[in-house]
Every structure is written in structure tokens, then in C-alpha cells.
Amino acid sequence: MPLGRSRNNKRSSYTSYTSTITTIVFVVLCVLGVWLLTSNSLAPPQTTKRTAATNVNGNADFSSHSRLNKKDTPVYEDNPGELPDDAIKSDDHHHAENNNAADDSTSSHMNVGTGNSVEKQETTTTTPQETEGGGNDQKENNGEIPQVKESVDESEKQQTDHNENQVSEDSSITQNQQQNHEESVSKTSYSNEENQPKHSTDQDQQESSTEQGQQQPGQGQDNEANKDQENNPAEDQPRDEVSNSEDNHQMEQDTEASQEQKLNESDHSEEEDQSSKRTDQEQGTATGEDEVQKQEESKQKDATAQEGLRGSSTGDPQDPQSVIPNDDREKRIEEQQRQRQEDQQLDETTQQQASSAAKQQEPQDDENSQQQQQQGGQSQSPAEDENFQQQQQQNGKTESQEKQSDSSFPGGDNIPKESKESKKSWATQAAQSENQKERRQSDSEGDGSIYGYSWQLCNVTAGPDYIPCLDNEKALRQLHSTRHFEHRERHCPEEGPTCLVPIPEGYKKPIEWPKSREKIWYHNVPHPKLADVKGHQNWVKVMGEFLTFPGGGTQFIHGALHYIDFLQTAVPNIKWGKHTRVILDVGCGVASFGGYLFERDVLTMSFAPKDEHEAQVQFALERGIPAISAVMGSMRLPFPSRVFDLVHCARCRVPWHAEGGRLLLELNRVLRPGGFFVWSATPVYQKLEEDVQIWKEMTSLTASMCWELVTIQKDTLNSIGAAIYRKPRSNKCYEEREQNSPPMCKSDDDPNAAWYVPLQACMHRIPTDESERGARWPVVWPRRLRTAPGWLNSSQMGIYGKPAPQDFVTDYEHWKRVVSSSYMSQLGISWSGVRNVMDMRAVYGGFAAALKDLQMWVMNVVNVDSPDTLPIIYERGLFGIYHDWCESFSTYPRTYDLLHADHLFSKLKKRCKLAPIMAEVDRIVRPGGKLIVRDESSAIGEVENLLKSLHWEVHLTFSKDQEGILSAQKGNWRPNTYANIS
């Protein structure tokens, strides 16, 4: 429609064939001369208008391109840039009034230059005969313009205002300016031919087809005119033979166009305001996918417009009967106005909804607005419109799911949300542990921001080594007994501390693995006492500014690797790294045994109490070896039953035989049926009276527990010996015992309950049904990492709503994609310096499994109020622990390089405050360590504020569709004041 109207206002009659040729030659000479000399003197209004007209002729896609690429618009010396919308509208109204008052002869004389200029721009290599044909093209289109305008009007709504400005401005040129105007327009046409942006290949195809005279459907008005020209050779006669009839017809068309322009001008100005607002919004949020979608929509509009052009050119353009009668035109104009008003109301409603919606809903609102614009602007058939709506609804559901899983985060996808129905199929540790400590219930922090919180240093005796749940002096003073090492167990304060642990003076960036296994910085763990006590056993020595670990333990002073191979030789079925993958090291010391088992592809959970040996677990973690602070006292260990392939004790100083073997029975609970217990202690190989007595009691106890003594071997190099036992794989021995001692546990005693559950001196029955966990040994490593456990029932719903085995596989594939495509490259993390990792809310252990090939280990934490999936994590050859993040974790300060929290904080907010939790995160992470958070946007905002108040550097925050991701790094900042002693 815009092009048709522009040409309609530019049509004129030629006096003769000779005058046409003369004019063209004159124009070409002027263009070549003037353009080379004074190209900067072009009038900017004509430049912009003519460029727009040419692009409209080539492709209906111009509107979107011109608005999205405003910087492509030429700006000349006398043009400071694009004018505001209101300024353009004022000029348009002014020119429209001048256009109505303009003389007909002025309009016809003006169009002599403009018509040739536009035609020259479209086909620059035409012969005089082709130029005459081009003139007839324009003449033929005079009778066809109204039909073209009406059929294209709906699909080209956004372009009409721009082209009407051109028409009204050109029509306002007075007769006294014609000679200069012809020359200026000619220069402008030629300049635009050189500078015109190439927005679409469709335009080039149309121009090429016009030059060759080919009959290709859908190529626009000029192709149809060329086809008519070939079918009607008589129309190649000189234009003066039909000039009189055409002048009369031209006057009628000008009057009708002027009337319609007045009717539509106000609507078009309002539509341009709305269109410009939508365009500005799209410029701020559009992605590569949006650009592709816009191009496809523009192509659909272009195809619809061309269908309208073909449909309107069936009659003879010169025949007055082919022109729509005035009565019908008025009815159609009124119908179009009414349709525009309805569309305007829909657009206003959409804009009001968009302005009140949250930022995360803006992309969806833009998509709906574009759909409404397509429905209001395209002249599709009812069948096509219905199919389009059905396809959009179907695609909308698919795209929303894909965005939720893929597009919300850079390079990665969202984990599916937990299914509410699945919670019925899974027990939680809190529910299983009937005798657990009563949990505190706290309200959420609400919407208040804590950014700028005033932090202070912890004023405690432990200083830089403060562990809140193990250094609670107030609770320790209230203990009635320490017989069962209660003073080494967890006693958490009622309110989580919000103070910060100081950093030791002289602290340095930890040495990277594997060099850290041999030495660490002394000032990072400034405790020389252990070196003084155990230096002669090669535990640890002070060497200048380093602490070194030449041997590793009392039982293997000549190195742990020899000791590890010694055990493999003693029992070949151990098969380190294949059959035996996850082990428990009790009383680990500095954890050299577990540190060197990494070379055998074995993962070791080491633990020792925080006792007089002074920070032995802290040494282990500083070396890059997994360990926790724990003790075998009065409570169960925080692990599920039947999960460790092997349990190791080398001079661990645990009285296994005391009190009916309560502590050894706890090892029996966590040891897998068929698993090994390696006891390397003095009662095995020394003959002192005390050792002999302990050996007799251990022999009786292990026999009553149905443990098989596999072998007793001596290591001559280290002068030690080891007894290796094996747990039974069936209940046959239990049933054949003469005495029921130790007794079998009651049927209602849950072996998996481990959170603040007192020890029980009893044994649980061995599972015999293959559908039960523990009845079969896991497949060999590393195949067990990616294989769903055989006891996972397909009838059981998984955490994310799928059958449990399928849920397991989906989770694994998800985290492999996230880690490889996002975490490795887009979070600004140097993974070569990451060794100790904690997944603060593990489900199936997929995050840890995705990191298998890297030189790091992951402590998987399963929250006590979450589905109990920790047995699955152990079954696949990983390890972890139960914990409640409303309390402090049992580790030393500055022991982890990276913490990962997936949808953790939004859940914790419902039970406890976030400030103590973030203080705990700050305590655990090393200076320079990282935190990755994936959670709801509201939780991300609160965590970000808290991290900034702690002077962490936030590298990345990204939120979309109420989901977000955050990556941050801890610095060396500490406050200057200490908190008051409570």
C-alpha cells in the first residue's frame, strides 16, 4: 500500500517520447556531476524519505529493520539526527494541509522528476526502450492502486505513516521550486542508490526479475505490470496519446488519496507511538532468536502483501470499471477504521498488562503482543488464522518448557522442580530419626534487605579455628558426663552465630593438589603441637614455612602406598578402585591413607574428633583430602546403613570391645553386607597383656556378630600387622547362633535413621530380597557411577516426577550438560585451583558425578528435611553426609574451595534465617573460594545482598522466569571489631 500510494501521487504525463529521453539524459548528467562535487549538500528530508520508499518497494520487511537499526539512517551536516516523534507528526500535518492546497499542474510537473528518479534507482542499466516501459508501468498501476492499497493495508500498518509523510512532504513543493527540486531529487535518488541498506534478498530478486521481464508470482507490482506490458504491446505508444484521459483519472485518484490520508493520519500517528514503544522494548531484550522470529514474521507479511497485489491486478488498470466505486471504498475505509480502533484497544490492554507485570514476564508479554499485532495486521484467511493460533499455542507450551529447562541460564538448563507427589514415596532423615534433637523453627527474614549488615568478629576461645557446634563452651559446661565422648559431639547454639571467624595472620593461598598432599603453608594451619608429638612417626614435620607429611601415619611410617598395596596383597578380593570404591577411615589422623588411595581410584570418608591432637582434620582438608570432625561416642554417625565397601582403623584408639561392642556394632550398621573391616592395631601383632586381653574380647565379639576373620597379615617393612574381617551376606549365621548376643534390633528400628539418634547395641537383619538395598553388591567402578541402582523401583516416583530409574538418568544427563556448557566456561571460575568441593543440597549426586574426571572431590550433603537419597549417592560410588543447614557444619574454617547450592536457600528460609547460614558459608569457604547458587529469584536477591555485605565479589547474577543463578568469590575482608561474648 505505501509504495502504491507514493507512486500514485507521483504519476504525471509526459509530453513526448523525445522529452522523456532528454529529461533522463539531463538527470543522469546532473547526478554524476553534482554528486561527485557536493554529496554533502543533499537535503536530509528527501534522503530519508526516498530511501524509505525504495526499501518499501523492495521488501515489506523494511519497517522492522529501519526501527531496529536507526544508526543506519544517514545523518548529514545540516541534519543533527532523527527528530522526535511529535516533531515528525507536526510536519506531517503541515505538509498534508499544503498537499490539499497544491495546484494540480505543480503535482504533475513535480512527478516528472520523482518518477524517473525512483525508476532509475530500481533499474540502473535500462535502455531507452526499457525506460519507456517503466513509464508505462507507472501508468498502468494508476488504475490498480486502490485495490493494492486495500489488500495490503492490514499487513503493512506499521509502514503507512512513514510513507505518507513522504507523500505529503513531496506534494507540498510549490511550482516555483520545481526546477531546483528536480535536480535535488535526482541527486538524492542517485545517492540513495549508493547508500541504501540492503535489508532483504527478496528486494534484489524483485529488481532482477523486473530487468529480465520474467513472470514470477509474488514478486510485487512491477512484475505484474511487466506482464501486462508484454500482453498489451499497444501500450508502448507515446504517453501524449493518453495524457488527457490519464490527467482526469489522476485528479480523481489524488482527491481520494487525500481524503483517505486525512482519515487515517491520526490513527497512524497513534500506531507509530505504540509501535515505537514496542520496538524500543524489543531493542533492550531481543536475542538472536527474537531476530529470527521477526524475520519470519516479516516474510509472512511480505507474502501476504504480494498475494494481495496479485489479486488486485487481475483487471485492466486503464479501465475505469476496474477501480472500486467510491461507495464501496467509503464502506471499506469505515470498516478499516473500526478494525484499527479494535486493534488499538487490544494494544492498549496489552501495554497496561505489560507495565504491571514483573520484569521476568516481559519476554512472554512481548511474544503475546507480537501475536496480537500479527492477528490485527495480517490479512490471513480464517483457516490460516486458526491454524496459526493452534500452532502458536502448541509451540508456546513447548517453548515455555524449553525455556524453563534451557534458556533461563547461560549455557545451561534449570533442574526440573521437585514433584509434590514424589515426596510421599521418599522418607526424610528428620522423619526417620524419631529421637532426633528438636529442631528450632524460625520465621523467614521476609522482604527486608540485609545489605549493609554490620558484621563483627567472633569473640571465642577457638579463634581462627572456631566450629560453632563443636566449640559451644556454654553447652559443654552443662554436660553431666563425658564418658562416651559427649564433649566431642555436636552441641549447636540455639541461634546460629552471625559473627565472622578471623583469618590467621600470614594466611596464603593454599598450595594446589597434588603438591598439597606433601606440604602446606605453616601459617594457614599454625599448629606445631602435632608435629612435636607425632614427628617421630612421620605424621607431620615443620620445614621452614611449610608443614610436610613424609610418611602419613603411625602404621605406615614409610609411606601409605606401600601399606595400601600390602592390604591388597593380603586380600586380593579387595580390588581397590573396582570392587572397593567408597571406604570409611576411622580416627584418620592427618588422612594420609585416604590421600594416597586417590591413586587407586578409591574415595575415602575420613573422620577424627577435635581433640588434643589439635586440628588433625584441618591438616587433612588443607592438604586437599576429604575429612570431617566427628567422634564415635553416644550418637550414630551421620551416614545411612550399608553404604561403605570397607571400614579402616589404623591405631584409631577406639575401644571396639567395650560396652557390648556398641561402637563396633555402629560400624556394622554402616558397612555393606560382604564388606571388609581392616583393623591395624597393636592387639593384632603385639603380645602385651593389655593387647592380648583386647584381642580375646575382639575375637569373641566379632564371632558373635558373625564376622568372618579372613586373614591376619604382618607388614615387615613397617613392623605392623592387620586383621581383616568380613561382614556376612545373609542371615543364616544370625539364625544359627546359640546366644542372641548382640541382640537383633527391633523391627521398628530404622537402620537409616542417623540424625541425632543414640547408638543401639544391636544388629539389623541382612536384606535378602534383591529388590532391597544391600542385597547385592554394586556393579564395578566406574560403571556404577552412571548406572541406576537395581533396587530402585520403577513403580516408585522419582524426585522430579518420573519413575525413579528414569529420574536418576535424567538428573545425571542434566548436570553433565550444566557443568560442561555453563560452569566450566561462563562463571569466571579457574577450575584448576579447585580441589575441595561441597554440594550443599545434593539429590542423586549428579553434580558430583559430572565432575568425576577433574582433580577434585565433592562432599554431597543431603538435608535432613529432604527426601533421603543419600544411599543412592553411595551406591553410585560417591559419598556424602546428612546435615541440617540451620546448624553449623562439622568442619574447620577455610576448608572448601567451592560450595554449590541448588535451590537450597529458598527452602531454608521457611525454617531459619539466612544471615547465620551465610555467615556459615563465609566460615567454610577459603579466601578466594567460590560460591555457585541456583535458586528462586527472590532468594538469589537476598543471598546477593548478604554476600555484598560480606564484601564478596559477585561475578554473575542472572534471573529469568523467577529462577536465577549467582556466582561469587570470597575475599580477605574481615571486620575490625569483635562481637560481645554471649
Steps between C-alpha positions, in 0.01 A plus 500: 500500500770760587681459174185504298388827658845653453501423133141602465587851624801514268332403173509757225461515128787534265482735212685280257739218465777743408447712812523189716836401356628855536394519862668172588827599336492834679430339834780246461753769412391714795521208737849401390632853518336632810533179707876492444543863603246575770370168644462658846250756378218249462178597673453259793121488488500380139785259570318329781170495319634367171699229674189390678302493179756292321521250780126465517499426130752226552379335816226542754756410765635856503299623795653271758851547363484875489384522860747246635792652311449872543874557484489402130296810417723759323570813704640797310661826601172689517312211664580448871334155504154351521224728616265415785172336407295806588715722278453265205128490556473879499683519168277232357185690588647815358596336174166327478324837504737633234439190296126565492558857384764417239432569133440199274750623245763530777439144606516365147813699414672393822435134431691517172823512700408276784356227285816472295717518808333209669498302180866577446578370845319172443658414162828677439586328169180551301497600134278784371243243392502344846469844655192565290368165618564606855292811441218289374541291810417798707215598273352153519518496876290817525183309457610222730615695803178508705463121491863448591470743791196327645642148477836594653370753754454247781843335464698829453346707780830594660648633171214726390582799717859515379405493133207741542745749644696465177193546283371805683844660515564448131157635410563826686775620267377808317522561128763771546742239645459235231812558296730488807297219651540277194875533520505441877277194475715357226810539717320347792384203299849426378650545848248266654580247234858499631421517875176302525521220762447155359238365735369205305596269221139507385549858375798400287303212355212732409731749326677225308172348390373841386807559284475160330123524450440162668154397617554394863200501729534688826768746377293818546325765293775555242501137387125508453531821302773350281275202434219731392741695284604186313138398450400852380759632247270786407575664831854579382359795305616852594345624822351816340230286332345414834611798705160672507309198630773419746511856638129480585543162656807625690303788653234257626761276655677794666173619654417153632849451639488839672167417665617162618823655627305737727291213633796277581758757608399512867474122524840459340665745739363312800606169349849636444525599868399153609723336240800710604443409866489132415809538283694674778408222737602238246836673452576457870396134530524348153730203455616311195183292513286814503674627185429174319137509610461861379646413161262207463205720595609764249526238227147387581380858474686546171347185355153613605557841345611348173196274493288813534689668217447207270133482587445871433667508160267268315308780329615752241670787684394746237136397515299727734272200571787321672521773766293438817194734512512788747211360710677169547823680576334709773350186656833327497673804645246510783545127559875544508471787749278288722747213483786734586313629804445143622866420444598817682288399801664157502845658484419738785377210713818307425717799591320546831553134586865522400565809713357333811676164452836412653821528301528127464168493315606759240619251236169313518303829479700604193418170334129541570510857370663385179235232457224761545671726249516216248133418550402867459739588218505199268221433253498122535214274417297358792642154445858628498435712811355203688792278405740775602338537843505125560864482399586794726324338796683173443833673448435721802474200730812341352698823508401574858623157604821541305558844647450363846754225433744670262463876457478624857873471557801568286612183336296279720152391604293503816465186704136386490309595810436235760170320466269535798370149440853358516540615859251232604736233363811620684576510871703786646778469754303725736204262486717191534691632801225481761730587786666789324563831669204734482550733210464868543236669289566854389314737276646613174676831475220624278561763239736716704843538343797439724746672267726711717469264798754582771717190538742438789771248580415200718624556853573137589786300648546290184584812300576424132408131548149560634242227427172622656349156566822353643626807689178588682657563841167581662352163401817312594493642852150358547594140411449250781743243361779465247527123526383441144690795357192722517731802519626414149152476353282770347341756731371783285402842640131585511552777247750462221788745545509804275861586575796439269803282575831687478766400248840390639775753464719422201234290325586418137319347207506122556743289300326319217450125475693268476790697648280580801498133596872532580512847657283795605564855620579509870318830560179362351482242781744631761494201737847359574385284792406202283841517335665490844293200615487297176811618320691181573218300337527706180149641539599861447817709526575873497735592212551875488174663389348161413346208682604177326355148514780252424329178612142553598414282800614295792435171316675603176790723592672404173214618283135427447530349150700204626241444772215518247668241277564285806127482571423418137746214511355371826145486356499504118119527497528857629580612143564868568314728258285223353323291761591736787423864420363685809659439840486644854823581685443522877742710707672610182767727648621724216320272248804386303338160446204660320728749323700228327201281427407759231774336293304175522175672396355459851296765682555516877278662762749577779399625842659572835396698805612850584719395788844550651662408169413851396350555157590165340187519281591858410839373380321244283269753339781748445682221316196446273384175662133451597435486875249608765519560873305223673535249778366155578325586824138478602334580166480326164729622227320728248498237224239256367523128570684254275686754285878458554688234306776489760567646847858566608648560844877544542585565866173696519484472883135394501400244771307270264451229759356723776134507611392199303668626187272802449753683285587198288130437450472855360765407244294189425203727426682713241705213345360343186410128523806317374723800577835490677617638836876563513633524855866599516577539870740377767267223634539331161879468505624582854500270804466750782251393768255776413526425130447128557188566705357736239568244228309230688199726548507611135517140383194407706307811395566466127404131509168579670441765232557233236801685358743272321869543580637487147872535582763639731804635319821669613678784319869445567604838355285696743509233772125491537221252445139516381195283565240509222138400572201461271135571575253220411282521188205305641307444823590132529768556764271723704235231508745226602659680795468330834469832683319807376785731596538756369123506455321564175343846475125537527305503178398862550862617539591675175866435415506809276401739779823680583435863594544542878403136558659327803707188440325167532693185599323281248527369145261544209409211276666463162271576202441188295248615240686628193260793484638618838806719530800304627396161369745527209841657460508799263642462151870574463634853485474714291191340348314537829529880468259519206289192573176535694499265800317175433289544813348825368142401423347625176165519675645753743476861392831683488575838650406684180187302418633229270548132588798482735750332259410744222520788745851390592615502137332834428674663796838364389461623142377837624804568715741385232351761267503774764858436608642467148310782331468753783708442810827424323507814288240759597536555875850646505638211708853366459427133561867402511517656847187325630552188710259479796139533383171473687154456347286653774181341370573184308212289369635208298859626502481605133711813554782298659474233230543764229833602659641145509781558252634809677760499779249575774266329744145598599338473842131433424270635771144369525286721719309332779168642378557390139425159345759251625700440183841466668502116459472552123804729509706233675369229270642681197849523656479848653472606862318752715348583836171597663476856625263777599616837366318679778804384699874528447685236300759277672806633324775750572497853360653566158484139382304504170588653164146500363147465635208417271142565610215397270161624624617489861450847643139540387416187699707596805327839524188320613677355806788728600660833426737551211752725680644220721508268200701748295733553796553121498568507126757774557658290778534185288628656176867584462606855410480500122245217509181495293126465551252395229130547580205391285168591654184707483558862404386631840748277681775597256441867584525444874814289465658763276434775755650292779808415294555865415475590867773237559710672231484201267550572131187406307610394153165406350132535576238398246126464555220399265156350550535524880819292492853628539868413526778670694876458504712674763851492645611554858765762574730564794282761670441471875331750732705685761277453804413194707151390599398505863540175689157340547 
